[in-house]
Amino acid sequence: MKIFIYFLQYLFVKILFLFLKFLPLKTAKLMSSIIFRKVGKLSSAHKTAKKNCRYIFPNHKEKMISSIIDESWENIGETICELLRFQEVYNKNNITLNGLKNIEFLKKNNKQAIFISIHQSNWEVMVPILDRINFDVGGIYRHINNPFLDNLILKIRENSLTKSRSFYTPKGKKSAKNLVQAVNNNRSIFLLIDQKDSAGEEVLFFNRKVKTQTGFLKIARKFNIPIIPIQNNRLRDGKIELTFLDPIFHNDSNINDTLMMEKIHTIIEQWILSNPSQWFWQHKRFN
């Protein structure tokens, strides 16, 4: 029965994707954002999103909380549509890159980095963009429980890459092995660091200790690889702005992984507070 339900979900999404592919991009993004806002409100994830938002903004009125979450669903809809139409989005110069001086030394010297960001604006564009600006990069993704959908999305992601040495790997034991191999072969890594990791360490995030992945910090220290945060914003004209921040070096023996992760959390907290409607509130981050 579960497989049958998964297949029905896959058929619905496949039909939706085909529909979005044949509309003009602007219209498709609008339609996708409306669909996700409407359908999202019917899901249990909507309650999770509101609960998370109330925790971060305890003084906000219910109307403001609802507005943030509605816009968050719309952002997810646009993100999915842009993933389907990535080449078109890229060719129309809808992605602006700032702070390139912070990665110029890597490109000039063929050096690798650990790029980090969060589920904000369009997080799906970052691996393809790194690939296109000449980084061999491995991106970690959280697999979808529905195997049909998981395979569909993975193929779409892989089709957005241009370099044979760039790749995607699912979070878990396989990704750990793949990432170590990638580092040993002078490839870079990209990962989203704002979601819960049940096998991670307890680290303060918005004044609450939550399970957080810190494995990339161990890699950064061991191989002396710079960590490059990428801030991601969706602009009012629908374009996406990626900003490469100053590199972080995790080589101070007085700063352990937990302290460094708290420092990084401070950075991403400001991203979320400055642009709350573009964050992925639907994840059970604070449970």
ZADO-1210 file (C-alpha; in nm, 4 decimals, padded with zeros to 6 digits):
<atoms>
<atom x="00.0000" y="00.0000" z="00.0000" code="MET" pos="1"/>
<atom x="00.2850" y="00.2387" z="00.0854" code="LYS" pos="2"/>
<atom x="00.4506" y="00.1763" z="-00.2518" code="ILE" pos="3"/>
<atom x="00.1184" y="00.2411" z="-00.4264" code="PHE" pos="4"/>
<atom x="00.0759" y="00.5721" z="-00.2423" code="ILE" pos="5"/>
<atom x="00.4351" y="00.6665" z="-00.3228" code="TYR" pos="6"/>
<atom x="00.3690" y="00.5963" z="-00.6904" code="PHE" pos="7"/>
<atom x="00.0534" y="00.8106" z="-00.6911" code="LEU" pos="8"/>
<atom x="00.2516" y="01.0948" z="-00.5315" code="GLN" pos="9"/>
<atom x="00.5160" y="01.0521" z="-00.7976" code="TYR" pos="10"/>
<atom x="00.2576" y="01.0683" z="-01.0785" code="LEU" pos="11"/>
<atom x="00.1049" y="01.3860" z="-00.9338" code="PHE" pos="12"/>
<atom x="00.4459" y="01.5549" z="-00.9045" code="VAL" pos="13"/>
<atom x="00.5530" y="01.4357" z="-01.2495" code="LYS" pos="14"/>
<atom x="00.2396" y="01.5844" z="-01.4072" code="ILE" pos="15"/>
<atom x="00.2909" y="01.9080" z="-01.2106" code="LEU" pos="16"/>
<atom x="00.6520" y="01.9294" z="-01.3282" code="PHE" pos="17"/>
<atom x="00.5517" y="01.8767" z="-01.6923" code="LEU" pos="18"/>
<atom x="00.2878" y="02.1476" z="-01.6564" code="PHE" pos="19"/>
<atom x="00.5409" y="02.3930" z="-01.5095" code="LEU" pos="20"/>
<atom x="00.7969" y="02.3188" z="-01.7802" code="LYS" pos="21"/>
<atom x="00.5751" y="02.4369" z="-02.0658" code="PHE" pos="22"/>
<atom x="00.4619" y="02.7669" z="-01.9141" code="LEU" pos="23"/>
<atom x="00.6605" y="03.0914" z="-01.9479" code="PRO" pos="24"/>
<atom x="00.9096" y="03.1005" z="-01.6606" code="LEU" pos="25"/>
<atom x="00.7507" y="03.3946" z="-01.4783" code="LYS" pos="26"/>
<atom x="00.4044" y="03.2392" z="-01.5044" code="THR" pos="27"/>
<atom x="00.5347" y="02.8979" z="-01.3992" code="ALA" pos="28"/>
<atom x="00.6994" y="03.0430" z="-01.0881" code="LYS" pos="29"/>
<atom x="00.3796" y="03.2240" z="-00.9946" code="LEU" pos="30"/>
<atom x="00.1684" y="02.9113" z="-01.0450" code="MET" pos="31"/>
<atom x="00.4133" y="02.6960" z="-00.8488" code="SER" pos="32"/>
<atom x="00.4231" y="02.9402" z="-00.5579" code="SER" pos="33"/>
<atom x="00.0411" y="02.9502" z="-00.5405" code="ILE" pos="34"/>
<atom x="00.0128" y="02.5692" z="-00.5542" code="ILE" pos="35"/>
<atom x="00.2700" y="02.5188" z="-00.2772" code="PHE" pos="36"/>
<atom x="00.1077" y="02.7840" z="-00.0572" code="ARG" pos="37"/>
<atom x="-00.2368" y="02.6266" z="-00.0961" code="LYS" pos="38"/>
<atom x="-00.1277" y="02.2631" z="-00.0616" code="VAL" pos="39"/>
<atom x="00.1286" y="02.3412" z="00.2084" code="GLY" pos="40"/>
<atom x="-00.1406" y="02.4726" z="00.4417" code="LYS" pos="41"/>
<atom x="-00.3055" y="02.1305" z="00.4369" code="LEU" pos="42"/>
<atom x="00.0090" y="01.9485" z="00.5523" code="SER" pos="43"/>
<atom x="00.1449" y="01.8728" z="00.8987" code="SER" pos="44"/>
<atom x="00.4591" y="02.0640" z="00.7966" code="ALA" pos="45"/>
<atom x="00.2499" y="02.3839" z="00.8092" code="HIS" pos="46"/>
<atom x="00.1957" y="02.3375" z="01.1823" code="LYS" pos="47"/>
<atom x="00.5653" y="02.2655" z="01.2297" code="THR" pos="48"/>
<atom x="00.6548" y="02.5824" z="01.0409" code="ALA" pos="49"/>
<atom x="00.4259" y="02.7975" z="01.2546" code="LYS" pos="50"/>
<atom x="00.5603" y="02.6415" z="01.5740" code="LYS" pos="51"/>
<atom x="00.9185" y="02.7116" z="01.4695" code="ASN" pos="52"/>
<atom x="00.8357" y="03.0674" z="01.3686" code="CYS" pos="53"/>
<atom x="00.6583" y="03.1397" z="01.6979" code="ARG" pos="54"/>
<atom x="00.9662" y="03.0204" z="01.8843" code="TYR" pos="55"/>
<atom x="01.1976" y="03.2589" z="01.6942" code="ILE" pos="56"/>
<atom x="00.9500" y="03.5480" z="01.6979" code="PHE" pos="57"/>
<atom x="00.7578" y="03.5152" z="02.0263" code="PRO" pos="58"/>
<atom x="00.6363" y="03.8761" z="02.0086" code="ASN" pos="59"/>
<atom x="00.4951" y="03.8553" z="01.6578" code="HIS" pos="60"/>
<atom x="00.1179" y="03.8586" z="01.6181" code="LYS" pos="61"/>
<atom x="-00.0481" y="03.5561" z="01.4579" code="GLU" pos="62"/>
<atom x="-00.1151" y="03.7494" z="01.1387" code="LYS" pos="63"/>
<atom x="00.2559" y="03.8207" z="01.0953" code="MET" pos="64"/>
<atom x="00.3484" y="03.4564" z="01.1664" code="ILE" pos="65"/>
<atom x="00.0975" y="03.3386" z="00.9054" code="SER" pos="66"/>
<atom x="00.2323" y="03.5876" z="00.6518" code="SER" pos="67"/>
<atom x="00.5918" y="03.4672" z="00.7009" code="ILE" pos="68"/>
<atom x="00.4936" y="03.1016" z="00.6602" code="ILE" pos="69"/>
<atom x="00.2726" y="03.1672" z="00.3565" code="ASP" pos="70"/>
<atom x="00.5620" y="03.3457" z="00.1868" code="GLU" pos="71"/>
<atom x="00.7924" y="03.0610" z="00.2883" code="SER" pos="72"/>
<atom x="00.5662" y="02.8139" z="00.1054" code="TRP" pos="73"/>
<atom x="00.5676" y="03.0446" z="-00.1970" code="GLU" pos="74"/>
<atom x="00.9470" y="03.0531" z="-00.1876" code="ASN" pos="75"/>
<atom x="00.9580" y="02.6716" z="-00.1878" code="ILE" pos="76"/>
<atom x="00.7282" y="02.6687" z="-00.4914" code="GLY" pos="77"/>
<atom x="00.9542" y="02.9101" z="-00.6771" code="GLU" pos="78"/>
<atom x="01.2607" y="02.7078" z="-00.5774" code="THR" pos="79"/>
<atom x="01.1154" y="02.3868" z="-00.7218" code="ILE" pos="80"/>
<atom x="01.0193" y="02.5631" z="-01.0439" code="CYS" pos="81"/>
<atom x="01.3652" y="02.7175" z="-01.0795" code="GLU" pos="82"/>
<atom x="01.5263" y="02.3778" z="-01.0236" code="LEU" pos="83"/>
<atom x="01.3219" y="02.2394" z="-01.3135" code="LEU" pos="84"/>
<atom x="01.4185" y="02.5361" z="-01.5321" code="ARG" pos="85"/>
<atom x="01.7706" y="02.5973" z="-01.3978" code="PHE" pos="86"/>
<atom x="01.9407" y="02.6379" z="-01.7352" code="GLN" pos="87"/>
<atom x="01.6833" y="02.8982" z="-01.8351" code="GLU" pos="88"/>
<atom x="01.7200" y="03.0803" z="-01.5026" code="VAL" pos="89"/>
<atom x="02.0987" y="03.0788" z="-01.5452" code="TYR" pos="90"/>
<atom x="02.0957" y="03.1874" z="-01.9107" code="ASN" pos="91"/>
<atom x="01.8703" y="03.4832" z="-01.8330" code="LYS" pos="92"/>
<atom x="02.1222" y="03.6121" z="-01.5774" code="ASN" pos="93"/>
<atom x="01.8764" y="03.5735" z="-01.2907" code="ASN" pos="94"/>
<atom x="02.1585" y="03.4829" z="-01.0483" code="ILE" pos="95"/>
<atom x="02.3970" y="03.7511" z="-00.9211" code="THR" pos="96"/>
<atom x="02.7259" y="03.6621" z="-00.7523" code="LEU" pos="97"/>
<atom x="02.8818" y="03.8929" z="-00.4929" code="ASN" pos="98"/>
<atom x="03.1991" y="03.8603" z="-00.2865" code="GLY" pos="99"/>
<atom x="03.3901" y="03.6771" z="-00.5592" code="LEU" pos="100"/>
<atom x="03.7129" y="03.8251" z="-00.4191" code="LYS" pos="101"/>
<atom x="03.6708" y="03.5856" z="-00.1255" code="ASN" pos="102"/>
<atom x="03.7081" y="03.2817" z="-00.3507" code="ILE" pos="103"/>
<atom x="03.9491" y="03.4221" z="-00.6088" code="GLU" pos="104"/>
<atom x="04.2519" y="03.2830" z="-00.4259" code="PHE" pos="105"/>
<atom x="04.0938" y="02.9354" z="-00.4398" code="LEU" pos="106"/>
<atom x="04.0271" y="02.9527" z="-00.8126" code="LYS" pos="107"/>
<atom x="04.3685" y="03.0937" z="-00.8999" code="LYS" pos="108"/>
<atom x="04.5532" y="02.8259" z="-00.7038" code="ASN" pos="109"/>
<atom x="04.3181" y="02.5356" z="-00.7763" code="ASN" pos="110"/>
<atom x="04.2365" y="02.5050" z="-00.4055" code="LYS" pos="111"/>
<atom x="03.9357" y="02.3324" z="-00.2541" code="GLN" pos="112"/>
<atom x="03.6892" y="02.4666" z="00.0030" code="ALA" pos="113"/>
<atom x="03.3947" y="02.3633" z="00.2153" code="ILE" pos="114"/>
<atom x="03.1040" y="02.5835" z="00.1073" code="PHE" pos="115"/>
<atom x="02.8175" y="02.6155" z="00.3548" code="ILE" pos="116"/>
<atom x="02.4750" y="02.7732" z="00.3410" code="SER" pos="117"/>
<atom x="02.1172" y="02.7228" z="00.4617" code="ILE" pos="118"/>
<atom x="01.7732" y="02.6405" z="00.3201" code="HIS" pos="119"/>
<atom x="01.6972" y="02.9983" z="00.2258" code="GLN" pos="120"/>
<atom x="01.5915" y="03.1658" z="-00.0992" code="SER" pos="121"/>
<atom x="01.6816" y="02.9040" z="-00.3645" code="ASN" pos="122"/>
<atom x="01.9262" y="02.6613" z="-00.2063" code="TRP" pos="123"/>
<atom x="01.9116" y="02.4357" z="-00.5132" code="GLU" pos="124"/>
<atom x="02.1076" y="02.6739" z="-00.7369" code="VAL" pos="125"/>
<atom x="02.4265" y="02.6709" z="-00.5323" code="MET" pos="126"/>
<atom x="02.5853" y="02.3408" z="-00.6359" code="VAL" pos="127"/>
<atom x="02.5203" y="02.4071" z="-01.0093" code="PRO" pos="128"/>
<atom x="02.6601" y="02.7605" z="-00.9721" code="ILE" pos="129"/>
<atom x="02.9768" y="02.6386" z="-00.7978" code="LEU" pos="130"/>
<atom x="03.0096" y="02.3816" z="-01.0742" code="ASP" pos="131"/>
<atom x="02.9798" y="02.6540" z="-01.3389" code="ARG" pos="132"/>
<atom x="03.2374" y="02.8844" z="-01.1807" code="ILE" pos="133"/>
<atom x="03.4893" y="02.6031" z="-01.2108" code="ASN" pos="134"/>
<atom x="03.4773" y="02.4165" z="-00.8802" code="PHE" pos="135"/>
<atom x="03.4670" y="02.0368" z="-00.8743" code="ASP" pos="136"/>
<atom x="03.2069" y="02.0082" z="-00.6003" code="VAL" pos="137"/>
<atom x="03.0185" y="01.7397" z="-00.4150" code="GLY" pos="138"/>
<atom x="02.6784" y="01.8386" z="-00.2770" code="GLY" pos="139"/>
<atom x="02.5044" y="01.6589" z="00.0082" code="ILE" pos="140"/>
<atom x="02.1261" y="01.6249" z="-00.0028" code="TYR" pos="141"/>
<atom x="01.8676" y="01.4758" z="00.2311" code="ARG" pos="142"/>
<atom x="01.6947" y="01.1876" z="00.0541" code="HIS" pos="143"/>
<atom x="01.3155" y="01.1861" z="00.0114" code="ILE" pos="144"/>
<atom x="01.1309" y="00.8926" z="00.1718" code="ASN" pos="145"/>
<atom x="00.9393" y="00.8342" z="-00.1498" code="ASN" pos="146"/>
<atom x="01.1967" y="00.6467" z="-00.3666" code="PRO" pos="147"/>
<atom x="01.0262" y="00.7450" z="-00.6927" code="PHE" pos="148"/>
<atom x="01.0394" y="01.1150" z="-00.6079" code="LEU" pos="149"/>
<atom x="01.3897" y="01.0826" z="-00.4659" code="ASP" pos="150"/>
<atom x="01.5177" y="00.9398" z="-00.7931" code="ASN" pos="151"/>
<atom x="01.3293" y="01.2006" z="-00.9983" code="LEU" pos="152"/>
<atom x="01.4717" y="01.4963" z="-00.8045" code="ILE" pos="153"/>
<atom x="01.8223" y="01.3485" z="-00.8059" code="LEU" pos="154"/>
<atom x="01.8165" y="01.3177" z="-01.1861" code="LYS" pos="155"/>
<atom x="01.7028" y="01.6798" z="-01.2190" code="ILE" pos="156"/>
<atom x="01.9844" y="01.7914" z="-00.9886" code="ARG" pos="157"/>
<atom x="02.2458" y="01.5868" z="-01.1724" code="GLU" pos="158"/>
<atom x="02.1285" y="01.7241" z="-01.5076" code="ASN" pos="159"/>
<atom x="02.2032" y="02.0759" z="-01.3814" code="SER" pos="160"/>
<atom x="02.5762" y="01.9955" z="-01.3497" code="LEU" pos="161"/>
<atom x="02.8290" y="02.0480" z="-01.6267" code="THR" pos="162"/>
<atom x="03.1514" y="01.8995" z="-01.4845" code="LYS" pos="163"/>
<atom x="03.2100" y="01.5259" z="-01.4702" code="SER" pos="164"/>
<atom x="03.3876" y="01.5579" z="-01.1324" code="ARG" pos="165"/>
<atom x="03.0935" y="01.7327" z="-00.9640" code="SER" pos="166"/>
<atom x="02.8335" y="01.5128" z="-00.7974" code="PHE" pos="167"/>
<atom x="02.5501" y="01.4767" z="-00.5462" code="TYR" pos="168"/>
<atom x="02.5476" y="01.2294" z="-00.2593" code="THR" pos="169"/>
<atom x="02.2693" y="01.1454" z="-00.0089" code="PRO" pos="170"/>
<atom x="02.3234" y="01.2342" z="00.3557" code="LYS" pos="171"/>
<atom x="02.4396" y="00.9368" z="00.5639" code="GLY" pos="172"/>
<atom x="02.7215" y="00.6822" z="00.5661" code="LYS" pos="173"/>
<atom x="02.7513" y="00.6901" z="00.1878" code="LYS" pos="174"/>
<atom x="02.7972" y="01.0672" z="00.1805" code="SER" pos="175"/>
<atom x="03.0630" y="01.0514" z="00.4545" code="ALA" pos="176"/>
<atom x="03.2661" y="00.8089" z="00.2453" code="LYS" pos="177"/>
<atom x="03.2097" y="01.0054" z="-00.0758" code="ASN" pos="178"/>
<atom x="03.3107" y="01.3335" z="00.0855" code="LEU" pos="179"/>
<atom x="03.6350" y="01.1964" z="00.2260" code="VAL" pos="180"/>
<atom x="03.7168" y="01.0596" z="-00.1188" code="GLN" pos="181"/>
<atom x="03.6285" y="01.3964" z="-00.2724" code="ALA" pos="182"/>
<atom x="03.8555" y="01.5857" z="-00.0334" code="VAL" pos="183"/>
<atom x="04.1407" y="01.3443" z="-00.1022" code="ASN" pos="184"/>
<atom x="04.0921" y="01.4123" z="-00.4751" code="ASN" pos="185"/>
<atom x="04.1051" y="01.7916" z="-00.4344" code="ASN" pos="186"/>
<atom x="03.7319" y="01.8458" z="-00.4787" code="ARG" pos="187"/>
<atom x="03.5247" y="02.0952" z="-00.2843" code="SER" pos="188"/>
<atom x="03.2197" y="02.0226" z="-00.0697" code="ILE" pos="189"/>
<atom x="02.8873" y="02.2027" z="-00.0392" code="PHE" pos="190"/>
<atom x="02.6393" y="02.1414" z="00.2400" code="LEU" pos="191"/>
<atom x="02.3355" y="02.3012" z="00.4031" code="LEU" pos="192"/>
<atom x="02.3952" y="02.3268" z="00.7768" code="ILE" pos="193"/>
<atom x="02.0663" y="02.4467" z="00.9236" code="ASP" pos="194"/>
<atom x="01.8756" y="02.1191" z="00.9596" code="GLN" pos="195"/>
<atom x="01.8670" y="01.8658" z="01.2395" code="LYS" pos="196"/>
<atom x="02.1250" y="01.5877" z="01.2460" code="ASP" pos="197"/>
<atom x="02.0162" y="01.3149" z="01.4873" code="SER" pos="198"/>
<atom x="02.3748" y="01.1865" z="01.5023" code="ALA" pos="199"/>
<atom x="02.5190" y="01.5340" z="01.5551" code="GLY" pos="200"/>
<atom x="02.6340" y="01.7331" z="01.8553" code="GLU" pos="201"/>
<atom x="02.4223" y="01.9547" z="02.0807" code="GLU" pos="202"/>
<atom x="02.4945" y="02.3127" z="01.9726" code="VAL" pos="203"/>
<atom x="02.3173" y="02.6372" z="02.0595" code="LEU" pos="204"/>
<atom x="02.0942" y="02.7637" z="01.7781" code="PHE" pos="205"/>
<atom x="01.8647" y="03.0547" z="01.8600" code="PHE" pos="206"/>
<atom x="01.9417" y="02.9947" z="02.2296" code="ASN" pos="207"/>
<atom x="01.8347" y="02.6318" z="02.2225" code="ARG" pos="208"/>
<atom x="02.0636" y="02.3291" z="02.2113" code="LYS" pos="209"/>
<atom x="01.9825" y="02.1267" z="01.9022" code="VAL" pos="210"/>
<atom x="02.1414" y="01.8291" z="01.7275" code="LYS" pos="211"/>
<atom x="02.3753" y="01.9721" z="01.4663" code="THR" pos="212"/>
<atom x="02.6140" y="01.8306" z="01.2093" code="GLN" pos="213"/>
<atom x="02.9770" y="01.9166" z="01.2822" code="THR" pos="214"/>
<atom x="03.1560" y="01.6532" z="01.0735" code="GLY" pos="215"/>
<atom x="03.2576" y="01.9100" z="00.8113" code="PHE" pos="216"/>
<atom x="03.4479" y="02.1007" z="01.0808" code="LEU" pos="217"/>
<atom x="03.6593" y="01.7943" z="01.1517" code="LYS" pos="218"/>
<atom x="03.7410" y="01.7709" z="00.7807" code="ILE" pos="219"/>
<atom x="03.8209" y="02.1436" z="00.7655" code="ALA" pos="220"/>
<atom x="04.0625" y="02.1152" z="01.0588" code="ARG" pos="221"/>
<atom x="04.2285" y="01.7915" z="00.9491" code="LYS" pos="222"/>
<atom x="04.2935" y="01.9029" z="00.5899" code="PHE" pos="223"/>
<atom x="04.3250" y="02.2784" z="00.6644" code="ASN" pos="224"/>
<atom x="04.0452" y="02.3624" z="00.4211" code="ILE" pos="225"/>
<atom x="03.8759" y="02.7060" z="00.4347" code="PRO" pos="226"/>
<atom x="03.5039" y="02.7218" z="00.5086" code="ILE" pos="227"/>
<atom x="03.3182" y="02.9682" z="00.2837" code="ILE" pos="228"/>
<atom x="02.9680" y="03.0759" z="00.3953" code="PRO" pos="229"/>
<atom x="02.7316" y="03.1672" z="00.1116" code="ILE" pos="230"/>
<atom x="02.4430" y="03.4011" z="00.1904" code="GLN" pos="231"/>
<atom x="02.1438" y="03.3458" z="-00.0361" code="ASN" pos="232"/>
<atom x="01.8708" y="03.6048" z="-00.0983" code="ASN" pos="233"/>
<atom x="01.5751" y="03.6209" z="-00.3340" code="ARG" pos="234"/>
<atom x="01.5368" y="03.9794" z="-00.4543" code="LEU" pos="235"/>
<atom x="01.2102" y="04.1608" z="-00.5196" code="ARG" pos="236"/>
<atom x="01.2497" y="04.1313" z="-00.8962" code="ASP" pos="237"/>
<atom x="01.2631" y="03.7516" z="-00.8602" code="GLY" pos="238"/>
<atom x="01.6378" y="03.7292" z="-00.9120" code="LYS" pos="239"/>
<atom x="01.8694" y="03.5419" z="-00.6754" code="ILE" pos="240"/>
<atom x="02.1732" y="03.6956" z="-00.5062" code="GLU" pos="241"/>
<atom x="02.4553" y="03.4737" z="-00.3767" code="LEU" pos="242"/>
<atom x="02.7211" y="03.6380" z="-00.1598" code="THR" pos="243"/>
<atom x="03.0489" y="03.4623" z="-00.0757" code="PHE" pos="244"/>
<atom x="03.1597" y="03.5721" z="00.2700" code="LEU" pos="245"/>
<atom x="03.5107" y="03.5828" z="00.4160" code="ASP" pos="246"/>
<atom x="03.6689" y="03.2386" z="00.4569" code="PRO" pos="247"/>
<atom x="03.6708" y="03.0799" z="00.8023" code="ILE" pos="248"/>
<atom x="03.9751" y="02.8760" z="00.9037" code="PHE" pos="249"/>
<atom x="03.9193" y="02.6175" z="01.1749" code="HIS" pos="250"/>
<atom x="04.2805" y="02.5863" z="01.2849" code="ASN" pos="251"/>
<atom x="04.2826" y="02.7455" z="01.6298" code="ASP" pos="252"/>
<atom x="04.3483" y="02.4765" z="01.8920" code="SER" pos="253"/>
<atom x="04.1633" y="02.6889" z="02.1509" code="ASN" pos="254"/>
<atom x="03.8381" y="02.6671" z="01.9547" code="ILE" pos="255"/>
<atom x="03.6708" y="02.3243" z="01.9448" code="ASN" pos="256"/>
<atom x="03.4034" y="02.2121" z="01.6999" code="ASP" pos="257"/>
<atom x="03.1150" y="02.3178" z="01.9248" code="THR" pos="258"/>
<atom x="03.2474" y="02.6720" z="01.9703" code="LEU" pos="259"/>
<atom x="03.3150" y="02.7058" z="01.5984" code="MET" pos="260"/>
<atom x="02.9640" y="02.5808" z="01.5155" code="MET" pos="261"/>
<atom x="02.8152" y="02.8343" z="01.7564" code="GLU" pos="262"/>
<atom x="03.0112" y="03.1033" z="01.5741" code="LYS" pos="263"/>
<atom x="02.8729" y="02.9830" z="01.2412" code="ILE" pos="264"/>
<atom x="02.5220" y="02.9604" z="01.3876" code="HIS" pos="265"/>
<atom x="02.5495" y="03.3271" z="01.4843" code="THR" pos="266"/>
<atom x="02.6079" y="03.4099" z="01.1182" code="ILE" pos="267"/>
<atom x="02.3150" y="03.2085" z="00.9834" code="ILE" pos="268"/>
<atom x="02.0820" y="03.3306" z="01.2588" code="GLU" pos="269"/>
<atom x="02.1298" y="03.6820" z="01.1215" code="GLN" pos="270"/>
<atom x="02.0494" y="03.5586" z="00.7710" code="TRP" pos="271"/>
<atom x="01.7234" y="03.4088" z="00.8938" code="ILE" pos="272"/>
<atom x="01.6241" y="03.7113" z="01.1026" code="LEU" pos="273"/>
<atom x="01.6925" y="03.9497" z="00.8140" code="SER" pos="274"/>
<atom x="01.4893" y="03.7444" z="00.5638" code="ASN" pos="275"/>
<atom x="01.2531" y="03.5147" z="00.7568" code="PRO" pos="276"/>
<atom x="00.9994" y="03.4580" z="00.4790" code="SER" pos="277"/>
<atom x="01.2669" y="03.2911" z="00.2651" code="GLN" pos="278"/>
<atom x="01.3773" y="03.0307" z="00.5215" code="TRP" pos="279"/>
<atom x="01.2591" y="02.6683" z="00.5247" code="PHE" pos="280"/>
<atom x="01.0561" y="02.6731" z="00.8482" code="TRP" pos="281"/>
<atom x="00.8872" y="02.3408" z="00.7704" code="GLN" pos="282"/>
<atom x="01.1682" y="02.1262" z="00.9139" code="HIS" pos="283"/>
<atom x="01.1456" y="02.0005" z="01.2768" code="LYS" pos="284"/>
<atom x="01.4577" y="02.1887" z="01.3788" code="ARG" pos="285"/>
<atom x="01.3788" y="02.2657" z="01.7406" code="PHE" pos="286"/>
<atom x="01.2259" y="01.9324" z="01.8509" code="ASN" pos="287"/>
</atoms>
